[in-house]
Amino acid sequence: MKKTSIALLASAALTVSLSARDQIKIVGSSTVYPFSSAVAEELGATTKYPTPVVESTGSGGGMKLFCAGNDMNTPDITNASRRMKAKEFALCEKNGVTDITEAVIGFDGIAFAQDKSNADFSISMEQLALAVAEEVPSKDGKSLIANPYKKWSDIDASLPNREIIVYGPPKSSGTRDAFEEMVMQHTFKKMAVYTDLYNADKKANKKYKKYSVIRTDGVYVPSGENDNIIVQKLTKNKDAFGIFGYSFLMENDDKLVGAKVNGVLPTPETIAAHQYPIARSLFFYTKNSHKKDVPAMNDYVNMFMSENMIGSEGILAEIGLIALPEATRAEYRKSVTTGKKLTLSDLEKK
């Protein structure tokens, strides 16, 4: 009897060890990574819990891992530099991940930056879209052609006679998703040459409805999920530009400088005021089904959403996060602390 009891206790202890853990697993956006890591380090330093593991997998990669299922080998939290997509929500539901809470931590700008040794650079949203698109309007504007632009001056004589080379995020990146939507789709939906093609044959020409195909001829160079790699490349290739989150520009302002877009430099003030045209919100998503077996999750998300972290004078502001308005911060803080369940209709709201 005694041996049986010991065996049962040992079996129960093993079951607990396999189903519960102290260390939080976090994946997702490279843009959110510095902020998430700062909170993780603070949690490890000030509580009984070990420092969470934070991996930079890109927003899209993080969503795939997060939505793979509810077992304890899957992430507890995923970071994103754009909102969860409806198809990702559907994937989560398909795999039983049906209780998710959405958090918005602040604003970020997508910087278009270069080495600081260069002269100041100013570009319009249209010129930027034309530089990286796979197909652009012909000179007469009546058809689309393979992008012929090799120098900025090819696009507009007012721009420098300088090679176009852009190091940017890969397809799995939320920063790329946001760039395609805010720069390319926003620009090309106003050009009849794209919309006319779509309207002529909506099935065959579906891509022209919201055109955002980036050229693959070596002018735009996908540079991985680590934005620091782009920073390093810009210091080596003085002609090049990089596309990445504002926090990386702020962190490297001794080496890099942002370009003006539509006449506006990226700064905390212009991004918060939505004057800088390439600005977006930053997110994280929690898997509430894990909270029971990963008790550190509540402490982590409460710390992340605290004024000490995301407030206008918070720790994360010091490393580039632009604070939400006070009332908005309070609203998201409440939804996170109460575990408000995300719905598909939430994602469909603008």
Summary of the structure (lengths in Angstrom):
residues: 350
radius of gyration: 22.7
end to end distance: 63.4
largest distance: 91.0
contacts: 1156
relative contact order: 0.19
helix: 42%
strand: 19%
